Amino acid sequence: MLDRINLKNILVLDIETVPQYAAYEELPEQWKELWKKKMARDIKEGLTPDGLYQRAGIYAEFGKIICICAGYFFENGSGLQFKVKAFYGDDEKKLLEEFNDTLNKSFSTDEHLLCGHNSKEFDFPYIARRCLINGLPIPYLLDNAGKKPWEVQLIDTMDMWKFGDYKSFTSLNLLAAVFGIESPKDDIDGSQVWSTYWIDKDLERIKNYCMKDVVTDAQLLLKFKGMELLKPENISFTN
């Protein structure tokens, strides 16, 4: 599996997102109404707009990116290495500009690929949408309008694991357990990002969690290629 893909051409990424406001009550009136319409089906089932607002981070129209972590493979005298860089902060436009600049400088040829887990459904379109909302150009690898399916340079480990089966979602944590990879959920998980950001104000903790997800997905790629897992000493991190 993935025999024809060169690991050195892959940038593995993950994003963390939160609602744009700490609570539903802080939304401008227009946006309260828009949120109610977005959640109309759930509201009919007895849930409330404010009770549902913690979900807002998963929608690019109502959320924002607070962290993008991206990692790449390379080799040195000690063998295969993996390095992860974090772009994070409260200023979404600034972190997007920094990420896009890195992407356009180092990963912008027809040989390069972006990879994530459930990223075709979430991370990739979310980044592209938030770029447009912030008045930024979409990076080359994410600007797929008009491309044929085989021209799109995006791969998704969850999509690969389906092997054509579209019945279910398989989490990164589950696949990590299946392949004997250390769990990235040893501190917080995705459901806790909202409170960790808006209540605890602990962006560093979210960044560390995001970095672990990237490493886990990179290890999963190696397993998909029938390769040995990276040792801790072959993984490095930078901000």
N, C-alpha and C positions, 0 to 999 in steps of 0.2 A: 504493500500500500504506500502511495506517495513516492515510489521509487524514482520517478522522473522529476521530482521537485528537489531543487537544491536548497538546503536549509539556510544557506547564507543569503538567499534572496527573500527570505520571509521575515516580516516584522510582525511579531505577536503582540496584540494589544488588548486592553480591557479598560472600560470607563466606569466611573461612579457618578451617579446623578442624584439630585435632590429636588424637591419642589422649590420654586423661585421664592416663595415666602415661607416663613416658619409655621404659619397656621392659616387656615381658611379665612379667619376673621380679618386678616391683614390684606386680603386681596381687594383690589379696586372693585367697585360694584359691577362694572361691565364684565370683569373676569370671574366674579362669583356666578353670574348668570351663565357664562360660557362653560364653567366647570359643572354647573348643575345639568346643563344639556349634555355634556360629555358623559356624565355619570347617570343619565336618566334611567337606564335599565336597572342599575343597582339601587337607585333611590326608590324605584317602584317596589323593590323587594324588601323595603323597610330600613335600609341604611340611610345615613344622612350625608349631605355634602361635606360637612366639616369632618365627620368620621372617616370619610373616604379620601380626604385630602393628602394623607401621607403617601398615597399612591401616585400623586401628581408628578413625582420625579421620573416616572417611566415614560411620560409623554413629552416629546420635545417641545410642544407648544406651551406646556405648563411647568416644565422643569428646566434645569440647567446642569451643565457638566462642572464638577468640582475637581475631578482627577482623571487624567489619562496616563496610563502606564504602558510603556512599549518596550519590548525586548528583542534583541537580535542575536543570532549565532555567529561565532567566528572561531578561528583556530589560532593557537599559538604553540609554543614548545611543550605545553602541558596538555595538548589535545583540544577537544571541542569545548568551547566556552559559551556562556550566555550572559548578556549584560542587559539590565533593565534600567530604564530612565523614567522618572516621574515628572509629569507636568501637572501641577496642582495649585489650587488657591481659590480665593473667593471671587476673583476677577475672571470670569469665564472667557471674555474676549481675549485677555492677555494670554491665558494658558492655551487657547486655541491658536493664537498667532504663533506662539512658540512651538507648539506641536506641528502645525502646518509647515513652518519654516524648516524644521528638522526633516519632516516627511518629504518635502519638495527637494531638499538638498541631497538626501541620502537614499530615498526610496521612491523614485519617480520614473523608472524605466519600464519598458515592456516586459522585463524579466522579473520584476519585483512583485511580491504578493503581500497582502495584509491577511492576518489570521486572527481569529478569536473564537470564543465558544458562544454559540447562539448569536454571533455577531452580525450575520446577514439580516437577522430579524431585529436586532437592537442596536449594537454599538455603531456599526457603519452608517446606517441611515440617521441615527441620532446625531453623530458628529456632523454629517453633511447638512442636516436641517439647522443645527445650531450655528454652523458657519454662516448660512444664508441669513438667519435671524440677526446675527451680529454684524452683518454687512461685510463678511469675509468671503473670498473666493474658495470654492471647494477644492481640496487637494486633488492632484491628478488621479491617484489610485481610487479615489472615492467619487469622482465625477464620471458616472457611468451612463448618463442619459444618451440614448441613441446607440449604445454599444450592443453588439450581439452577445448572447450568453457566454460563448467561449472566449470573448474578449475581456470579460470582467475578471479583474485580478484580485479576487477576494476568495478566501477559503475559510471554512467554518468547521471546527472539529465536531460540533454536534451534528451538523449536516452530513459530514463524512460518516459518522457512526450510524446514521439512519440506514445507509445502504439502500436508499429508495423507499424506506418505510416511513410514512408520515403520521403514524398513529400517536406518537407520544414524544414528550420532552425528556431528555436525559441530561441531568445536571452534571456540571463539571465535578462536583464533589462525589457523585456516584461513580463516574468513570475513573476518578482518582482512586477510589477504593477498589474498583474492579482490577485496575492495573498495578496496584501496590504503590501508588504515588502518595506522598505525604499530603494530607488534607490542607487546603488553603483556608478552611473555616475553623481554625483553631482558636480564633479570638472572636471576631464578629462575623456576621453573614449579611447578605444583601438587605434583609428585612430590618437591620439595625442601623443602616447608613443614615437614614433620616434623623433619628434621635442622636446619633453620634455627632452629626454635623450641627443640627439646630439646637440641641439641648446641651450636649457635652462640650460642644465647640472644639472637638478633637480631630482636626483635619489630618494630623500626622497618623493617627490610628487608621483612618480610612485609606490614606496613601499606602500604608504598610499592607493592609488587606488587599488592595488593588494589585500591588506588586506580587503578592503571593499567588493571586489568580493567574497572572501572566506566566509566572514560573511553572505553575501546575499545567497550564495549557501547552507550554513549550515541552514539558516532560511527556505529555500525552502525544504530542506530535512525534516525539522520538519513539514512543511505543508503537504508534501507527506505522512507523518506518522499520520496525523490528530492531531498533537500536537500544543500547543500554541507557539507563537514566543518567542524567548529569549528577555528579557528586557536589555537595555543598560548596567545596572549595573552587569549583568551576563556575559558580554563579556569583555575579557581582551586581551592585546596585549603585545608582547615582541619582541626584536630583537635578 
